[in-house]
Amino acid sequence: MEGILQTIRQDIEAALRAFEREDFENLNIFANRIMADVVFSTEGKLALPGFFLKNIAFVYGNLKTRAPATSFSTAKSIGSRYLDSLGKLVAKSDFDENRLWQEYHEFSDKIRKFQMNEFEETSYKDNLDFTHHAIKWLIRYLDEKRDILFDPNNVFLKGLLNEMDRIFRVHGGELIDTYAISLVTALDGYYDYFRLAYKTPDAGINQNKVKEIIFPFVDKIVNILSSEEINVSEVDGVLWELIRGWREFFIHYMELRPRPGFVVERGIELPEEAKKRLTETITRALEKEVGVKK
């Protein structure tokens, strides 16, 4: 146990140094390394810092290229304080998972405001009820439309994440919404490798494997997020299953090439036309459900 803890602490130290140097590419590498090193242990919760840092690398990589210098400097100071606290929390072998999640959620809520464009910043107010309602709707939609995951050309999980990220960014959210986004993010990363591992000779996806492996993950995610009181250990358990599977796939296939027609932004982004169609479909459904008038 102490050996893996020492290794993870060193991974985190390297990640913190990369952050301070604004080397977000190496920050992403060290985040992946944390998760990879935890594969060699039985302490799945130690992967959490790596999972969080991977997202932070994407966020700050985008901010560095888009935000004004003064705004980026303020955003970086928020990140520095969070990473310092993260390092101190994980220094203890019996760290509090609830606190780890709470601090990550609070950081995400602060940094999202730097990710808004000028029109969003002046037009949108926090609306946690809408975010919670919309994300619950999207999780139900995942449950109901799971058969889309049979389609070898689908980008269903990325489409869900596109909506979740957008809504959380402009309206804010609660801790349960951060759980939801994190679980779907992990499922999406796993599924990208899964579809390669279980590709059929005709370039399809093995549907039996989708039912056998992917659908149980969908069930677990839906059940966790449908509960009145969420058990953080259950969230961490599913998250770790997905991270471990993703890292094992990485050993088999290494880095995946971006799919044709996609551009890298926050992970992989949908093509504009597909994004527009998906947004319009989901917005109409939400407006119908909550009774929004135009």
C-alpha positions in Angstrom: 0.0 0.0 0.0 2.7 2.5 0.9 4.6 1.8 -2.3 1.7 2.7 -4.5 0.9 5.7 -2.4 4.4 7.0 -2.8 4.2 6.5 -6.5 0.9 8.3 -6.8 2.2 11.2 -4.7 5.1 11.6 -7.0 2.8 11.5 -10.0 0.7 14.3 -8.4 3.9 16.3 -7.6 4.9 16.1 -11.3 1.4 17.1 -12.4 1.4 20.1 -10.1 4.8 21.3 -11.5 3.5 20.9 -15.0 0.4 23.0 -14.1 2.5 25.8 -12.6 4.6 25.8 -15.8 1.4 25.9 -17.8 2.4 22.7 -19.6 -1.0 21.2 -19.8 0.0 18.6 -22.3 2.3 17.1 -19.7 -0.3 17.6 -17.0 -2.6 15.4 -19.1 0.2 12.8 -19.4 0.8 12.8 -15.6 -3.0 12.5 -15.0 -3.1 9.4 -17.2 0.0 8.1 -15.4 -1.8 8.3 -12.0 -4.7 6.2 -13.3 -2.3 3.8 -15.0 -0.3 3.3 -11.9 -3.4 2.6 -9.8 -4.1 -0.4 -12.1 -1.2 -2.2 -10.4 -2.9 -1.9 -7.0 -6.3 -2.7 -5.4 -6.9 0.9 -4.2 -9.2 2.2 -6.9 -10.1 5.4 -5.2 -6.5 6.6 -5.8 -7.4 7.0 -9.5 -9.7 9.9 -8.6 -7.0 12.6 -8.6 -5.8 11.4 -12.1 -9.4 11.5 -13.4 -9.9 15.0 -12.1 -6.5 16.3 -13.3 -7.2 14.9 -16.8 -10.3 17.2 -17.1 -8.3 20.1 -15.6 -5.7 19.7 -18.3 -8.3 20.0 -21.0 -10.0 23.0 -19.3 -6.8 25.0 -18.9 -5.4 24.0 -22.2 -8.4 25.6 -23.8 -8.4 28.6 -21.5 -4.7 29.3 -22.3 -5.5 29.7 -26.0 -8.8 31.6 -25.6 -8.9 33.6 -22.4 -7.4 37.1 -22.1 -4.2 37.1 -20.1 -5.7 38.7 -17.0 -8.6 36.3 -17.0 -6.3 33.3 -17.4 -4.1 34.5 -14.6 -7.1 34.6 -12.2 -8.3 31.2 -13.4 -4.8 29.8 -12.9 -4.7 31.0 -9.3 -8.0 29.2 -8.7 -6.5 26.0 -10.1 -3.3 26.4 -8.1 -5.2 26.6 -4.8 -7.3 23.6 -5.8 -4.3 21.5 -6.8 -2.5 22.4 -3.6 -5.5 21.2 -1.6 -5.8 18.1 -3.7 -2.1 17.2 -3.0 -2.6 17.6 0.7 -5.8 15.5 0.8 -4.2 12.6 -1.1 -1.1 12.7 1.1 -3.2 10.7 3.7 -3.8 7.1 2.9 -7.3 7.3 4.4 -8.4 10.4 2.6 -12.0 11.3 2.6 -13.6 10.5 -0.8 -16.6 12.7 -0.1 -14.3 15.7 0.5 -12.3 14.9 -2.6 -15.5 15.1 -4.7 -16.9 18.1 -2.9 -13.7 20.1 -3.5 -13.5 19.0 -7.2 -17.2 20.1 -7.6 -16.6 23.5 -6.0 -13.5 24.0 -8.3 -15.5 23.0 -11.4 -18.3 25.5 -10.4 -15.7 28.3 -10.1 -13.8 27.6 -13.2 -16.8 27.2 -15.5 -17.4 31.0 -15.3 -14.0 31.5 -17.1 -15.2 29.1 -19.9 -18.2 31.2 -20.9 -18.0 33.6 -23.8 -18.9 37.2 -23.4 -22.5 36.7 -24.5 -23.1 33.8 -22.1 -21.4 35.7 -19.3 -23.8 38.6 -19.6 -27.0 36.7 -20.4 -27.1 33.6 -18.2 -27.8 33.4 -14.5 -27.2 30.3 -12.2 -30.1 28.0 -12.5 -29.3 24.8 -10.6 -32.9 23.5 -10.8 -32.7 23.5 -14.6 -29.3 21.9 -14.7 -30.4 19.1 -12.3 -33.7 18.5 -14.3 -31.9 18.5 -17.7 -29.1 16.1 -16.6 -31.7 13.8 -15.0 -33.5 13.9 -18.4 -30.3 13.1 -20.2 -29.6 10.1 -18.0 -33.1 8.8 -18.6 -32.5 9.4 -22.3 -29.3 7.3 -22.1 -31.4 4.6 -20.5 -34.2 4.7 -23.0 -32.1 5.1 -26.1 -29.2 2.7 -25.2 -29.7 0.7 -28.4 -28.0 3.6 -30.3 -24.8 2.1 -28.8 -25.2 -0.8 -31.3 -24.5 1.6 -34.2 -20.8 1.6 -35.1 -21.1 5.3 -36.2 -22.8 6.6 -33.1 -21.5 9.5 -31.0 -24.3 9.2 -28.5 -22.2 9.5 -25.3 -20.3 12.5 -26.7 -23.7 14.0 -27.6 -24.9 13.6 -24.0 -21.7 15.1 -22.6 -21.9 18.0 -25.0 -25.3 18.9 -23.6 -24.3 18.2 -19.9 -21.1 20.3 -20.2 -22.9 23.2 -21.9 -25.7 23.3 -19.4 -23.4 23.0 -16.4 -21.1 25.7 -17.8 -23.7 28.4 -18.2 -26.1 27.5 -15.4 -24.0 25.8 -12.7 -24.9 22.6 -11.0 -24.9 20.5 -7.8 -22.6 17.7 -6.7 -24.9 15.0 -8.2 -24.6 16.7 -11.6 -20.8 16.5 -11.3 -21.2 12.8 -10.5 -23.3 12.3 -13.6 -20.9 14.2 -15.9 -18.0 12.2 -14.5 -19.6 8.8 -14.9 -20.7 9.4 -18.5 -17.2 10.8 -19.3 -15.6 7.6 -18.0 -18.1 5.5 -19.9 -17.4 7.4 -23.1 -13.6 6.9 -22.7 -14.1 3.2 -22.1 -16.6 2.9 -25.0 -14.2 4.4 -27.5 -11.8 1.5 -26.9 -14.6 -1.0 -26.5 -15.9 -0.4 -30.0 -12.4 -1.0 -31.4 -11.9 -4.2 -29.3 -15.2 -5.7 -30.3 -15.4 -4.5 -33.9 -16.9 -7.1 -36.2 -15.5 -8.1 -39.7 -18.1 -5.9 -41.4 -17.0 -2.9 -39.4 -19.9 -3.1 -37.0 -19.9 -3.6 -33.2 -20.5 -7.0 -31.5 -24.0 -6.5 -30.2 -23.8 -9.4 -27.7 -20.7 -7.7 -26.2 -22.6 -4.4 -26.0 -25.4 -6.1 -24.1 -23.0 -8.1 -21.9 -20.5 -5.3 -21.0 -21.8 -1.9 -21.8 -25.5 -2.2 -20.8 -24.6 -3.3 -17.3 -22.5 -0.1 -16.9 -25.5 1.9 -18.2 -27.7 0.2 -15.6 -25.3 1.0 -12.8 -25.0 4.6 -13.8 -28.8 5.0 -14.1 -29.4 3.3 -10.8 -26.8 5.3 -8.9 -28.1 8.6 -10.2 -31.8 7.7 -9.6 -31.2 7.2 -5.9 -32.4 9.7 -3.4 -29.1 9.5 -1.5 -26.0 8.8 -3.5 -23.3 6.6 -2.0 -20.0 8.0 -3.1 -18.4 4.6 -2.8 -20.7 3.3 -5.4 -19.8 6.2 -7.7 -16.1 5.5 -7.2 -16.6 1.8 -7.7 -18.2 2.2 -11.2 -15.8 5.0 -12.1 -12.8 2.8 -11.2 -14.2 -0.2 -13.2 -14.4 2.0 -16.3 -11.0 3.7 -15.7 -9.3 0.3 -15.1 -10.9 -1.1 -18.3 -9.9 1.9 -20.3 -6.2 1.7 -19.0 -6.1 -2.0 -19.9 -7.4 -1.3 -23.4 -4.7 1.3 -23.6 -2.1 -1.4 -23.1 -3.7 -3.3 -26.0 -4.2 -0.4 -28.5 -2.2 2.6 -27.1 -3.5 6.1 -28.1 -6.6 6.1 -30.3 -6.6 8.3 -33.4 -9.3 11.0 -33.6 -12.2 9.8 -35.7 -12.6 11.5 -39.1 -14.8 14.5 -39.0 -14.0 15.4 -35.4 -11.9 18.1 -33.9 -10.2 18.0 -30.6 -11.4 20.6 -28.1 -12.5 19.3 -24.8 -11.7 15.7 -25.5 -13.4 15.1 -28.9 -16.2 17.4 -30.0 -19.1 16.7 -32.3 -19.3 18.1 -35.8 -21.2 21.4 -35.8 -24.2 20.1 -37.8 -24.6 17.0 -35.6 -24.2 19.1 -32.5 -26.9 21.5 -33.8 -29.4 18.7 -34.6 -28.8 17.1 -31.2 -29.1 20.4 -29.3 -32.4 21.2 -31.1 -33.9 17.8 -30.4 -33.0 17.8 -26.7 -34.1 21.4 -26.3 -37.5 20.8 -27.8 -38.0 17.7 -25.6 -37.0 19.7 -22.4 -39.2 22.6 -23.3 -42.1 20.2 -23.8 -41.5 18.5 -20.5 -41.1 21.6 -18.4 -43.6 23.7 -20.2 -41.3 26.4 -21.5 -43.1 29.0 -23.8 -41.3 30.7 -26.6 
